[in-house]
Amino acid sequence: MEIIIGTNGFRNLFKRSKIGPLHEVTFVRPNKSIMPRLTETQIAEQLATVPTWQLKEAAIARQFQFKDFPGSIQFVNQVAEAAEAAWHHPDIDIRWNKVHLVLTTHDEGGLTLKDFDLARSFDKIADVLTSLDSPSSQGKEN
């Protein structure tokens, strides 16, 4: 029997080897003190670092807008890569040129630093993609 800490370890185990049925694996929840839920004061401090995000109950949300549907999908693909690397996944809603993201840490029942770290990463991804869409970055002359 193997002991797996957290779901990411479980997923990586399946990539490494072919194990049998789930009854052969013991799951151990990661230590909650690693990423504790933020207090109201800490949330307010973190919200100041992501002014385009809005507090929605126990989550933060933002809508991004792009030139067209392929731009939205390109953004979502990069969001997916960043989220997978952090093993923390947002709720995603795509509506043609608009992408709505919601972040919360379900295991902790609210917001953690991980949510705000990813929000900042997603903002940077959007900034890069929208700057690539601007006429000045496409080499157009006046």
C-alpha positions as a printed NumPy array, in Angstrom:
array([[  0.   ,   0.   ,   0.   ],
       [  1.26 ,   3.502,  -0.839],
       [  0.455,   6.608,   1.18 ],
       [ -0.362,   9.637,  -0.926],
       [ -0.412,  13.172,   0.483],
       [ -3.042,  15.307,  -1.22 ],
       [ -4.709,  14.822,  -4.552],
       [ -1.752,  16.135,  -6.564],
       [  0.411,  13.317,  -5.256],
       [ -2.342,  10.867,  -6.136],
       [ -2.529,  12.196,  -9.683],
       [  1.244,  12.082, -10.064],
       [  1.343,   8.535,  -8.726],
       [ -0.955,   7.396, -11.529],
       [  1.353,   9.063, -14.044],
       [  4.4  ,   7.279, -12.532],
       [  3.038,   3.787, -12.229],
       [  0.026,   1.645, -12.835],
       [ -1.466,   0.796,  -9.486],
       [ -4.524,  -1.282,  -8.885],
       [ -7.906,  -0.311,  -7.504],
       [ -8.345,   2.631,  -5.153],
       [ -8.488,   0.338,  -2.105],
       [ -4.717,  -0.089,  -2.502],
       [ -4.131,   3.608,  -1.792],
       [ -4.43 ,   5.446,   1.521],
       [ -5.188,   9.146,   1.255],
       [ -3.726,  11.616,   3.745],
       [ -5.06 ,  15.172,   3.726],
       [ -2.264,  17.761,   3.592],
       [ -1.555,  19.743,   6.751],
       [ -4.146,  22.551,   6.906],
       [ -1.622,  24.986,   8.373],
       [  0.268,  24.998,   5.063],
       [ -2.352,  27.264,   3.438],
       [ -4.703,  28.62 ,   6.099],
       [ -7.898,  30.479,   5.303],
       [ -7.418,  34.245,   5.429],
       [ -9.064,  36.521,   7.981],
       [-11.28 ,  39.427,   6.875],
       [ -8.403,  41.855,   7.462],
       [ -6.003,  39.739,   5.419],
       [ -8.567,  39.46 ,   2.624],
       [ -8.939,  43.256,   2.523],
       [ -5.139,  43.62 ,   2.335],
       [ -4.894,  41.081,  -0.472],
       [ -7.825,  42.608,  -2.4  ],
       [ -5.85 ,  45.853,  -2.585],
       [ -3.211,  43.968,  -4.603],
       [ -5.806,  42.803,  -7.185],
       [ -8.073,  45.845,  -7.641],
       [ -9.857,  44.417, -10.699],
       [-11.086,  41.389,  -8.716],
       [-14.268,  41.508,  -6.64 ],
       [-15.05 ,  39.738,  -3.396],
       [-18.047,  37.416,  -3.869],
       [-18.914,  35.709,  -0.58 ],
       [-16.013,  33.297,   0.081],
       [-14.414,  33.814,  -3.346],
       [-12.887,  36.417,  -5.632],
       [-14.071,  36.931,  -9.207],
       [-13.072,  38.841, -12.298],
       [-14.292,  39.114, -15.872],
       [-11.67 ,  39.444, -18.607],
       [-12.454,  40.674, -22.11 ],
       [-10.525,  39.859, -25.273],
       [-10.684,  40.793, -28.941],
       [-12.493,  37.622, -29.995],
       [-13.277,  33.994, -29.126],
       [ -9.801,  32.646, -30.062],
       [ -8.298,  35.277, -27.746],
       [-10.505,  34.049, -24.916],
       [ -9.514,  30.446, -25.55 ],
       [ -5.821,  31.351, -25.688],
       [ -6.211,  33.024, -22.283],
       [ -8.086,  30.038, -20.828],
       [ -5.389,  27.658, -22.07 ],
       [ -2.698,  29.699, -20.307],
       [ -4.858,  29.978, -17.168],
       [ -5.207,  26.19 , -17.232],
       [ -1.433,  25.742, -17.398],
       [ -0.844,  28.135, -14.488],
       [ -3.647,  26.556, -12.446],
       [ -2.362,  23.047, -13.094],
       [  1.163,  24.053, -12.091],
       [ -0.206,  25.492,  -8.822],
       [ -2.651,  22.584,  -8.417],
       [ -5.372,  25.135,  -7.759],
       [ -8.161,  25.484, -10.297],
       [-10.565,  28.375, -10.874],
       [-14.168,  28.121, -11.975],
       [-14.175,  29.264, -15.617],
       [-17.077,  30.603, -17.691],
       [-16.402,  31.496, -21.346],
       [-18.825,  33.715, -23.275],
       [-17.359,  34.465, -26.736],
       [-14.825,  37.254, -25.965],
       [-15.397,  37.288, -22.19 ],
       [-13.939,  34.947, -19.59 ],
       [-15.233,  34.978, -16.023],
       [-12.955,  33.439, -13.366],
       [-13.803,  32.635,  -9.759],
       [-11.172,  31.591,  -7.208],
       [-11.647,  30.06 ,  -3.776],
       [ -9.951,  27.324,  -1.789],
       [-12.689,  24.756,  -1.334],
       [-10.644,  22.602,   1.075],
       [-10.307,  25.563,   3.427],
       [-13.843,  26.86 ,   2.986],
       [-12.746,  30.299,   1.835],
       [ -9.914,  32.396,   0.509],
       [ -6.212,  31.656,   0.979],
       [ -3.054,  33.283,  -0.315],
       [ -3.095,  30.744,  -3.128],
       [ -6.231,  32.411,  -4.549],
       [ -4.629,  35.84 ,  -4.605],
       [ -1.323,  34.536,  -5.98 ],
       [ -3.195,  32.945,  -8.88 ],
       [ -5.321,  36.058,  -9.413],
       [ -2.108,  38.072,  -9.871],
       [ -0.78 ,  35.429, -12.274],
       [ -3.996,  35.492, -14.294],
       [ -3.847,  39.309, -14.457],
       [ -0.297,  39.111, -15.859],
       [ -1.345,  36.542, -18.461],
       [ -4.228,  38.794, -19.555],
       [ -1.948,  41.843, -19.683],
       [  0.486,  40.047, -21.982],
       [ -2.247,  38.73 , -24.282],
       [ -4.07 ,  42.041, -24.566],
       [ -0.797,  43.872, -25.251],
       [ -0.182,  41.421, -28.109],
       [ -3.589,  42.371, -29.548],
       [ -2.849,  46.097, -29.508],
       [ -1.91 ,  47.671, -32.861],
       [  1.442,  48.963, -31.545],
       [  2.585,  45.446, -30.624],
       [  1.602,  44.062, -34.047],
       [  4.064,  46.286, -35.874],
       [  1.438,  48.489, -37.494],
       [  2.66 ,  51.87 , -38.597],
       [  0.755,  55.167, -38.283]])
